[in-house]
Amino acid sequence: MRSAYRVLAYIIAIEVVVQAAAIAYALAGLSKWVSDGGTLDKAAMESEDTTFTGVVGFIVHGINGQMLIPLLAVILLIISFFAKIPGGAKWAGLILLLVVIQVLLGLFSSGIPQLAILHGANALALFAAAVYAGRRVGAHSQVPAEPQNA
């Protein structure tokens, strides 16, 4: 269970990197599309036919952020209760909390664009917490040797 905890924590951190890469790809593709004469308006945003290089980045960002990462965070929390890692459940709970905040910030930032700043900052906090949680497993799995009586 300790290995599963560590792997899941690192996968969550990797997924945060995937999220950043996906949205960067999407926005770069959208920018090029507009520069090449594409028009972005409400009709284009709601159309299933609007395609440009990078549109898949928006899809990956949405599916990853609203479904995959939350699922991984819930599984990490469940595993944390069986992994017997000191503080493991606390860190898994924090990761889940950061994921919930991240999803809410993402959803509400379309109505309040200033929330996107917090969305980006929270992503960094989530990445750091996931890496730290994964690294803690190795630090707590090494049992110190008992002193030898001479």
Backbone as numpy.savetxt, mean C-alpha at the origin, in Angstrom:
# Nx Ny Nz CAx CAy CAz Cx Cy Cz
4.33 -19.41 10.97 3.51 -18.21 10.97 4.37 -16.94 10.97
5.55 -17.04 11.61 6.44 -15.88 11.64 6.88 -15.50 10.22
7.17 -16.53 9.43 7.59 -16.27 8.05 6.45 -15.67 7.24
5.24 -16.18 7.46 4.08 -15.64 6.74 3.87 -14.17 7.11
4.03 -13.85 8.39 3.90 -12.47 8.85 4.93 -11.58 8.15
6.19 -12.03 8.16 7.26 -11.24 7.54 7.00 -11.05 6.05
6.66 -12.13 5.36 6.42 -12.06 3.92 5.25 -11.12 3.60
4.16 -11.25 4.35 3.01 -10.37 4.11 3.35 -8.90 4.36
4.10 -8.63 5.42 4.49 -7.25 5.70 5.32 -6.69 4.54
6.26 -7.49 4.03 7.09 -7.03 2.91 6.27 -6.91 1.62
5.31 -7.80 1.42 4.46 -7.70 0.23 3.65 -6.40 0.28
3.16 -6.04 1.45 2.42 -4.78 1.58 3.33 -3.61 1.22
4.57 -3.64 1.71 5.52 -2.57 1.37 5.76 -2.52 -0.15
5.92 -3.68 -0.75 6.12 -3.74 -2.21 4.89 -3.22 -2.94
3.71 -3.54 -2.44 2.48 -3.06 -3.06 2.37 -1.53 -3.00
2.89 -0.92 -1.95 2.91 0.54 -1.88 3.79 1.10 -3.00
4.91 0.44 -3.26 5.79 0.86 -4.37 5.08 0.67 -5.70
4.38 -0.44 -5.85 3.60 -0.68 -7.07 2.56 0.42 -7.25
1.92 0.83 -6.16 0.92 1.90 -6.21 1.54 3.20 -6.73
2.70 3.55 -6.19 3.37 4.78 -6.63 3.76 4.69 -8.10
4.28 3.54 -8.51 4.67 3.36 -9.91 3.45 3.42 -10.84
2.36 2.78 -10.42 1.16 2.74 -11.26 0.58 4.13 -11.47
0.49 4.90 -10.40 -0.11 6.23 -10.55 0.82 7.17 -11.31
2.12 7.01 -11.14 3.07 7.83 -11.90 2.96 7.52 -13.39
2.86 6.23 -13.72 2.71 5.80 -15.11 1.41 6.36 -15.70
0.32 6.26 -14.92 -0.98 6.74 -15.39 -0.94 8.25 -15.65
-0.39 9.00 -14.72 -0.38 10.46 -14.88 0.56 10.91 -16.00
1.68 10.20 -16.17 2.58 10.54 -17.28 1.91 10.25 -18.62
1.21 9.12 -18.70 0.49 8.79 -19.94 -0.63 9.76 -20.22
-1.36 10.14 -19.19 -2.44 11.12 -19.34 -1.89 12.46 -19.80
-0.79 12.88 -19.20 -0.17 14.16 -19.58 0.25 14.15 -21.04
0.85 13.05 -21.48 1.27 12.96 -22.89 0.04 12.97 -23.80
-1.00 12.26 -23.41 -2.22 12.20 -24.21 -2.82 13.59 -24.38
-2.88 14.36 -23.31 -3.40 15.73 -23.37 -2.48 16.61 -24.23
-1.16 16.45 -24.04 -0.20 17.23 -24.84 -0.33 16.92 -26.33
-0.71 15.69 -26.65 -0.88 15.29 -28.05 -2.25 15.66 -28.61
-3.07 16.38 -27.83 -4.35 16.86 -28.33 -5.57 16.20 -27.72
-5.38 15.25 -26.82 -6.53 14.63 -26.16 -7.19 15.64 -25.24
-8.48 15.50 -25.06 -9.23 16.41 -24.21 -9.76 15.64 -23.01
-9.38 16.09 -21.83 -9.85 15.46 -20.61 -10.98 16.30 -20.03
-12.16 15.76 -20.07 -13.32 16.40 -19.46 -14.15 15.29 -18.81
-15.29 15.67 -18.27 -16.13 14.70 -17.56 -16.54 13.55 -18.49
-16.88 13.88 -19.72 -17.29 12.85 -20.68 -16.16 11.87 -20.95
-14.94 12.38 -21.10 -13.79 11.51 -21.35 -13.50 10.63 -20.13
-13.66 11.20 -18.93 -13.39 10.44 -17.71 -14.42 9.32 -17.51
-15.64 9.54 -17.93 -16.70 8.55 -17.74 -16.81 7.57 -18.90
-16.10 7.87 -19.99 -16.18 7.02 -21.17 -15.32 5.76 -21.01
-15.86 4.66 -21.47 -15.11 3.40 -21.48 -14.14 3.37 -22.67
-14.31 4.29 -23.60 -13.51 4.30 -24.82 -12.27 5.18 -24.72
-12.11 5.93 -23.63 -10.94 6.79 -23.49 -9.73 5.91 -23.18
-8.79 5.89 -24.11 -7.58 5.08 -23.90 -6.35 5.92 -24.21
-5.33 5.67 -23.48 -4.03 6.31 -23.69 -2.99 5.43 -23.02
-1.74 5.63 -23.40 -0.67 4.89 -22.77 -0.67 5.25 -21.28
-0.78 4.26 -20.45 -0.77 4.49 -19.01 -2.13 4.37 -18.36
-3.20 4.23 -19.14 -4.53 4.13 -18.54 -4.61 2.92 -17.60
-3.85 1.88 -17.89 -3.83 0.70 -17.03 -3.29 1.04 -15.63
-2.49 2.09 -15.54 -1.98 2.52 -14.24 -3.09 2.93 -13.29
-4.10 3.61 -13.82 -5.26 3.98 -12.99 -6.01 2.74 -12.52
-6.12 1.76 -13.41 -6.83 0.53 -13.07 -6.07 -0.23 -11.98
-4.76 -0.39 -12.17 -3.93 -1.10 -11.18 -3.98 -0.36 -9.84
-3.86 0.95 -9.88 -3.88 1.74 -8.64 -5.20 1.56 -7.89
-6.31 1.55 -8.63 -7.62 1.40 -8.01 -7.84 0.01 -7.42
-7.55 -1.02 -8.19 -7.76 -2.39 -7.71 -6.82 -2.72 -6.56
-5.55 -2.39 -6.72 -4.56 -2.63 -5.65 -4.95 -1.92 -4.37
-5.28 -0.64 -4.50 -5.51 0.19 -3.33 -6.83 -0.07 -2.63
-7.84 -0.46 -3.36 -9.16 -0.64 -2.74 -9.47 -2.10 -2.41
-8.73 -3.03 -3.01 -9.06 -4.43 -2.76 -7.86 -5.24 -2.26
-6.77 -5.25 -3.00 -5.66 -6.15 -2.68 -4.94 -5.77 -1.39
-4.51 -4.53 -1.28 -3.76 -4.11 -0.08 -4.63 -4.21 1.18
-5.89 -3.78 1.16 -6.73 -3.99 2.36 -6.86 -5.46 2.74
-7.02 -6.33 1.74 -7.11 -7.76 2.02 -5.83 -8.28 2.66
-4.68 -7.89 2.11 -3.39 -8.30 2.68 -3.23 -7.80 4.11
-3.69 -6.58 4.37 -3.56 -6.02 5.72 -4.44 -6.77 6.72
-5.62 -7.17 6.31 -6.50 -7.95 7.19 -5.88 -9.32 7.46
-5.35 -9.96 6.43 -4.70 -11.26 6.60 -3.49 -11.13 7.52
-2.71 -10.06 7.36 -1.56 -9.83 8.24 -2.01 -9.71 9.69
-3.08 -8.99 9.93 -3.58 -8.84 11.30 -4.00 -10.20 11.87
-4.70 -10.99 11.08 -5.12 -12.31 11.55 -3.91 -13.18 11.87
-2.94 -13.21 10.97 -1.74 -14.03 11.18 -0.95 -13.53 12.39
-1.01 -12.24 12.66 -0.23 -11.68 13.77 -0.61 -12.30 15.11
-1.85 -12.74 15.24 -2.29 -13.34 16.50 -1.71 -14.74 16.70
-1.31 -15.39 15.63 -0.76 -16.73 15.71 0.76 -16.76 15.62
1.35 -15.69 15.15 2.80 -15.66 14.90 3.63 -15.51 16.17
3.03 -15.07 17.24 3.72 -14.91 18.53 4.96 -14.03 18.42
4.79 -12.92 17.72 5.86 -11.93 17.59 5.56 -10.82 18.58
6.49 -10.50 19.48 6.24 -9.42 20.43 5.89 -8.12 19.69
4.73 -7.59 19.98 4.28 -6.36 19.32 3.79 -6.57 17.90
3.76 -7.80 17.43 3.36 -8.08 16.05 1.93 -7.67 15.75
1.02 -7.96 16.67 -0.39 -7.59 16.46 -0.55 -6.08 16.46
0.22 -5.41 17.31 0.15 -3.94 17.37 0.58 -3.34 16.03
1.67 -3.85 15.46 2.15 -3.32 14.18 1.22 -3.69 13.04
0.67 -4.90 13.07 -0.29 -5.29 12.03 -1.54 -4.43 12.13
-1.98 -4.12 13.36 -3.13 -3.24 13.55 -2.86 -1.84 13.03
-1.65 -1.34 13.28 -1.27 -0.02 12.77 -1.27 -0.02 11.24
-0.74 -1.08 10.66 -0.72 -1.18 9.19 -2.15 -1.17 8.65
-3.04 -1.93 9.26 -4.43 -1.94 8.82 -5.06 -0.56 8.97
-4.80 0.11 10.08 -5.32 1.46 10.27 -4.81 2.41 9.19
-3.51 2.35 8.88 -2.94 3.20 7.83 -3.56 2.87 6.47
-3.86 1.60 6.22 -4.50 1.21 4.96 -5.92 1.79 4.89
-6.66 1.69 5.97 -8.02 2.25 5.99 -7.97 3.76 5.74
-7.06 4.44 6.42 -6.90 5.89 6.21 -6.53 6.17 4.75
-5.64 5.35 4.20 -5.19 5.54 2.82 -6.35 5.40 1.83
-7.17 4.39 2.02 -8.31 4.19 1.13 -9.28 5.37 1.24
-9.57 5.79 2.46 -10.50 6.91 2.65 -9.94 8.20 2.05
-8.65 8.46 2.25 -8.05 9.65 1.65 -8.13 9.59 0.13
-7.88 8.41 -0.44 -7.98 8.26 -1.89 -9.38 8.50 -2.41
-10.36 7.96 -1.70 -11.75 8.13 -2.14 -12.23 9.57 -2.02
-11.87 10.22 -0.92 -12.36 11.58 -0.69 -11.54 12.65 -1.38
-10.36 12.30 -1.88 -9.52 13.32 -2.52 -10.07 13.79 -3.86
-10.97 13.02 -4.46 -11.57 13.52 -5.71 -12.50 14.70 -5.44
-13.09 14.74 -4.25 -13.94 15.87 -3.87 -13.18 16.96 -3.15
-12.10 16.58 -2.46 -11.27 17.54 -1.74 -9.81 17.27 -2.15
-9.36 17.88 -3.25 -8.03 17.57 -3.80 -6.87 17.74 -2.81
-7.03 18.61 -1.82 -5.96 18.83 -0.85 -5.65 17.54 -0.06
-6.61 16.64 0.04 -6.39 15.38 0.74 -5.36 14.50 0.04
-5.13 14.76 -1.24 -4.14 13.99 -1.99 -2.74 14.14 -1.39
-2.48 15.31 -0.78 -1.19 15.52 -0.11 -1.04 14.53 1.04
-2.11 14.38 1.83 -2.08 13.42 2.94 -2.05 11.98 2.42
-2.68 11.74 1.28 -2.69 10.41 0.67 -1.25 9.99 0.35
-0.48 10.90 -0.21 0.92 10.60 -0.52 1.76 10.42 0.72
1.57 11.30 1.71 2.34 11.20 2.96 1.99 9.93 3.72
0.71 9.58 3.75 0.28 8.37 4.45 0.85 7.12 3.77
0.98 7.17 2.45 1.58 6.03 1.73 3.00 5.79 2.21
3.74 6.87 2.44 5.11 6.72 2.96 5.11 6.13 4.36
4.17 6.56 5.19 4.06 6.01 6.54 3.69 4.53 6.49
2.79 4.16 5.60 2.41 2.76 5.44 3.60 1.92 4.98
4.35 2.42 4.02 5.54 1.72 3.55 6.52 1.49 4.70
6.79 2.55 5.45 7.75 2.45 6.57 7.26 1.47 7.63
5.98 1.52 7.97 5.43 0.61 8.98 5.51 -0.84 8.52
5.22 -1.09 7.26 5.26 -2.46 6.73 6.69 -2.99 6.71
7.64 -2.18 6.29 9.04 -2.61 6.29 9.50 -2.87 7.73
9.16 -1.97 8.63 9.55 -2.13 10.04 8.95 -3.40 10.63
7.68 -3.65 10.35 7.03 -4.86 10.87 7.73 -6.11 10.34
8.07 -6.11 9.07 8.78 -7.26 8.50 10.16 -7.45 9.10
10.87 -6.37 9.32 12.23 -6.45 9.89 12.20 -6.88 11.35
11.15 -6.53 12.06 11.04 -6.90 13.48 11.01 -8.41 13.67
10.47 -9.13 12.70 10.38 -10.59 12.83 11.77 -11.18 12.97
12.69 -10.76 12.12 14.05 -11.27 12.20 14.72 -10.92 13.50
14.47 -9.72 14.00 15.11 -9.26 15.23 14.59 -10.03 16.44
13.33 -10.46 16.40 12.75 -11.14 17.55 12.76 -12.66 17.41
13.19 -13.18 16.27 13.20 -14.63 16.12 14.51 -15.25 16.58
15.51 -14.41 16.77 16.79 -14.94 17.25 16.76 -15.02 18.76
16.83 -16.23 19.24 16.80 -16.45 20.69 18.24 -16.39 21.19
18.52 -15.53 22.18 19.88 -15.45 22.68 20.29 -16.76 23.34
21.52 -17.10 23.16 22.05 -18.34 23.73 22.13 -18.18 25.26
21.83 -19.27 25.96 21.92 -19.24 27.42 23.38 -19.24 27.82
23.70 -18.49 28.88 25.10 -18.48 29.31 25.51 -19.87 29.80
26.71 -20.23 29.48 27.25 -21.52 29.88 27.88 -21.42 31.25
27.54 -22.34 32.11 28.16 -22.37 33.44 29.52 -23.07 33.33
30.52 -22.42 33.88 31.87 -22.99 33.78 32.20 -23.86 34.96
